[in-house]
Amino acid sequence: MTNTYYKKSSKKITTMKIGVIGSGEVGQTLGAAFLTEGHDVMLGTRNPEKDTVQAWKKKNPKGQTGTFEATAQFGELLILCVAGKVAESAVKQAGVAHFSGKVVIDTTNPIDGPPPENGVLKFFTAQNSSLMEKIQEIIPDARVVKAFNSVGNAAMYKPQLSGGVPTMFICGNDAAAKATVAGILTDFGWETEDMGVAAAARAIEPLCMLWCIPGFLHNSWRHAFKLLKP
């Protein structure tokens, strides 16, 4: 298996095979975005015959659909897009060995079952841990990068915001993998802020809570974060 990476200039070298593990709104949005960018995409789902999956396939005829395992085998780069509470089981269902050596974009958040209180979500992780770190432990030979977890799916691809280009915070233990993801983010209309190793997900994942509060309190979901520098 040959992975394709991005140079430091964030210019694409060639197309990639993208495996999207998860067929909800985030998975469908990112799958369609990668197709628009000219990549080969397989949308992974527990049930390829599900109506929403078939509707996505009809709308995106160049895309493929398959099981989690088939998708993990297909992708040179994998994107984990399932609900946080089933992320670990989805990885195991896809087959741990199929993640080995690959860049894995982790979009998940550890959202717990109870509804938000005063607009604030509940997480099932402790303050000094993160879901990303748990995922990295399950697939130790994968090159996991946290991204796309702190914005709604509607703004993940080519966001048009009056405040300018938004910032996506990423982290991970592999520098080359983060360069790959930074290149993707550039293509998708974002600027990237690398926050360091996987432990930084302990700070990045709670951004999901902060992002959701205006939505729950005021039904305002069209926003993103921006890091301002001197």
Disulfide bonds with the S-S distance in Angstrom:
none
